[in-house]
Structure formats: C-alpha cells, structure tokens
Amino acid sequence: MIRKSEAKELINDLFEEEALVIGGLAAVHKIEDDVIWRLVKSLDAIRRKYLRRLGDEDPDDEGGGPSNRPHLKPHPAIEDFLLTLRRG
C-alpha cells in the first residue's frame, strides 16, 4: 500500500504537470489572463481537497472551490475526458 507521503507527492506532481500544460497552452494561444487565474485557483482548490482527504489538514484553506458557478455545458473535449475517467 502507498504511504500518505507518497500519495501527497504524486498528487502534487500531477498538479504540477497540469500547471505546465496550462502554461504551455497559455503561451501558444491567446487565453485571457482571468481565465488562467480562475483555472489555476480551481485546480488548487481540488488539490487541497484531495490532500485533506489524505489527512493533511491545511489551515489556510478557505473551503476551496469557485462560487456562483454558472450552469454551462462543458467543452466536448472535457466531456470526452470525463467519460474516459468514469469508464475506468
């Protein structure tokens, strides 16, 4: 079984890779600065949520997650990726 410290490292490594992908896309395509900030803030809230589930309480966490979310249909690429994840 994986230790909590190893799981924490894997989670942080995964989100680091995601941040690098987002940074690369932002560098190549014209993406509004506000979109990047919101995306990264949301990713950090997700990261903190899963670290808390491992027992790593973060007193600086404000409950995380974006508020006042509009009910929008996800981009088709996002829908496809979510279906792939859910199928396992």
N, C-alpha and C positions, 0 to 999 in steps of 0.2 A: 504494500500500500504506500502511496506517496505521502510524504510528510507535509505538514502545513507550510513550512518554509519553502519547500519545492513548489507547491501549488501556487503560493504567492508569487514566486519568481516567474513561473510560467504565465500567470495572469498578467503580470507587469510586462513581460517580454512580448506577449501577444498584443497588448495595447500599444506598446512602443512601435511594433511593426505596423499596426493600423495607422498610427500617427504619421509614420514615414510615408505610407501610401497616400494619405490625405495631403500631406505636404507636397508630395510629388505631383499629384493631380492639380493642386492649387498653383504650383509653379508653372505648369504647362497650359492650363486652361484658365480662363478668366472667371474666377469664382469670387463672389462678393465676400469681403472681409468678415461681415457679420455672419454669413453662413458658416464660415470656417470656425469662428469663435463659438457659435452655438453648437456645432457638431462636436467640437473638442470638449466643450463643457458637458454635453450629454454623454460622451464616451467616458469622461472621468467619473461622472455620477454612476454609470454602470460598473466601472472598475471598482469604485469604492463599495458598491452594493455587494459585489462578489467577494471582496476582501473581508467585509463584515461577516459574510456567511462562513468564512473560514475562522472567524473568531478574532480577527484583527480589528478591534473597535477603533474608530477614528473620531476623536472628539471634535475635530474641525469640520466634520461632515454635517451639512445643513439639511439632511434628509434627501438630498440629491434629486435629480430629475427635473426636466423642464416643466413649467407650469403653463396653464392656459393653452394646451396643445389644440391646434385646430384638427378637425376630423378630415384628414386628407388621405387620398388613396396613395399608397407607396408607389415609387417608381417600379416599372416592370422588372428591372434587374434586381431590385431589393426583394420583390415578391418571389422571384425565382430562387434567390439565395435562401430566403426563409423557408421555402418549401423543401429545398435540398437539406437544410439543417433538421427540419422536423421529420423528414423521412429516415434520418439517421444513417 
